């Protein structure tokens, strides 16, 4: 249990803002990807991936700074910025 609490404390407030905003709007939001390995290995995560059941149009409506991109090589993704955004 302490490991989980320690991991949660390492989540930046900007990431928590995105997940809280999605959940507050009735959507599911989960941290996914390599972030857990990075945190467990005490490395700084390069990025924070969030999986949600919200559609891109719904995400855009929730956040002031968003960009919607879609290509045949990748799933649709919408970077939602809370605070600073990096490209």
C-alpha positions in Angstrom: 0.0 0.0 0.0 2.9 2.4 0.8 4.3 1.8 -2.7 1.0 2.9 -4.3 0.8 6.0 -2.1 4.4 6.9 -3.1 3.5 6.5 -6.8 0.4 8.7 -6.4 2.4 11.4 -4.7 4.7 11.5 -7.7 2.0 12.3 -10.2 2.3 16.0 -11.2 -0.7 18.3 -10.4 -1.1 19.0 -14.2 -1.7 15.3 -14.8 -4.0 15.0 -11.9 -5.9 18.0 -13.3 -6.5 16.2 -16.6 -7.7 13.0 -15.0 -9.9 14.8 -12.5 -11.4 16.9 -15.2 -12.2 13.9 -17.3 -13.6 12.0 -14.3 -15.6 15.0 -13.2 -17.3 15.1 -16.6 -18.3 11.5 -16.2 -15.5 9.8 -18.2 -13.0 7.2 -17.2 -9.4 8.2 -17.1 -6.4 5.9 -16.5 -2.7 6.5 -16.5 -1.1 4.0 -18.9 2.2 3.2 -20.6 5.7 3.3 -19.4 5.1 5.8 -16.6 4.7 3.0 -14.0 8.0 1.4 -14.9 9.7 4.8 -14.9 8.3 5.6 -11.4 9.1 2.2 -10.0 12.7 2.5 -11.3 12.9 6.0 -9.9 13.3 7.6 -13.3 11.6 10.8 -14.4 8.8 9.9 -16.8 9.3 11.4 -20.3 5.5 11.7 -20.8 2.2 10.9 -19.1 -0.3 8.9 -21.2 -3.9 8.9 -20.2 -6.5 6.5 -21.6 -10.1 7.6 -21.6 -13.5 6.7 -23.0 -14.1 10.3 -23.9 -14.1 11.0 -27.7 -11.7 13.6 -29.1 -14.5 16.1 -29.5 -15.5 15.7 -25.9 -11.9 16.2 -24.7 -11.5 19.3 -26.8 -14.6 20.7 -25.1 -13.1 20.2 -21.6 -9.7 21.8 -22.0 -8.7 25.3 -23.3 -5.5 24.1 -25.0 -6.0 21.0 -27.2 -4.8 19.8 -30.5 -6.5 17.0 -32.4 -4.4 14.9 -34.8 -5.2 11.7 -36.6 -3.1 9.7 -39.0 -3.3 6.2 -40.4 -0.2 5.2 -38.4 -1.6 6.0 -35.0 -4.7 6.1 -32.9 -6.4 9.5 -32.7 -4.9 11.4 -29.9 -5.6 14.7 -28.3 -3.0 16.4 -26.1 -4.8 18.2 -23.4 -2.6 20.8 -21.7 -2.9 21.7 -18.0 -0.2 24.1 -17.2 2.8 23.6 -19.5 2.7 21.7 -22.8 5.6 20.2 -24.5 5.8 19.0 -28.1 
